């Protein structure tokens, strides 16, 4: 008998964390390993920022997958599992496609990375929907922390792990390793089910008559889209979206600027950069995510997000003042530590806030759409790095960002309970 998520809470949490790890792999690979590879081969901030923006852009519009995932198609295999399997299969194929891009063709590389992340976004939609389906109450904050921590572990493997592999054995070897890890995760998903009545793979047989979902109970893509529009324009949802957009914009810009500055200006090696930003920082983020989930469950997600952003602002200003010592490892380690811890706590808090402001009728789709806003901000921030870098130097960028970052937190709605409960 295949294991069922609904009957095994620990298995459910483990699978959710594994799937979030799978989503962290390509993010770490692109933002750390591939970015360092491009910088080491002469790409400038605009080119690197463009590739990163192309990687994150599909996540900004991943809400478009929501109505499809919620529509009930392929339900014989489970509500969410079939879409996860489709997404992972395409992730493997498109990851292999990166290896076929001619060296130096950065625009084509950006487009292939974009297609790959279209399917990473589809998996994220299905996984978020699965989490909203099966997590309740304060378990959401604690589970959100562990899931986001798992994504940090995936980013570590994709960033530091594949970054070192790229530096030593070449980009092609790293891509093979990425596709292999994604294949292993797909095989795990194939071996589990959401509910006892779900089929294994033979979806064409349909579900038994006594457990089949009546067609008239499915809202349909258009109905879900209309309900989503109403839910997203609610005051609390609008405030949460605006705050998340502003909170995620500047960190992405500073990361690209600092990547180019460390490698091109300060002479950091590709391997050294990958180890610090994709290794030490990511592992710290894993622990901070779990701690952020616990803190949000104790003092509330809004207070957690505001406090984390104020601490991040102070760290940025201090780092800007330490610019004369950036050639040393200690200040950079301190920046990576502060940035990672504060952003992890902020993201986990935003997870919980988005779950709480979601309308019960379209909770999964609305949560996905809300999460896409953060990805849109990250994509826009990465693209902003090129033009901003031509206007001001990197220390000034950190100083200005430190003055602006705390303002976003106060836009967050004071929502400590689910909308349905209120």
Secondary structure, DSSP 4 states (H G I P E B T S, - for coil): --EEGGG-HHHHHHHHHHHHHHHHHHHHIIIIIIHHHHHHTT--HHHHHHHHHHHHHHHHTTHHHHHHHHT-TTGGG-SSHHHHHHHHHHHHHHHHHHTTSPTT-HHHHHHHHHHHHHHHHHHHHHHHHHHHHH--TTHHHHHHHHHHHHHHHHHHIIIIIHHHHHHHH-HHHHHHHHHHHHHHHHHHHHTEESSTTS-SS-GGG---TTTPPPGGG--HHHHHHHHHHHHHTSHHHHHHHHHHHHHHHHHHHHHHHHHHIIIIIS---HHHHHHIIIIIHHHHHHHHHHHHHHHHHHH-HHHHHHHHHHHHHHHHHHHHHTGGGTTSHHHHHHHHHHHHHHHHHHHHHHHHHHHHHS-GGGHHHHHHHHHHHHHHHHHHHHHHHHHHHHHS-HHHHHHHHHHHHGGGGGGS----S-TTT-
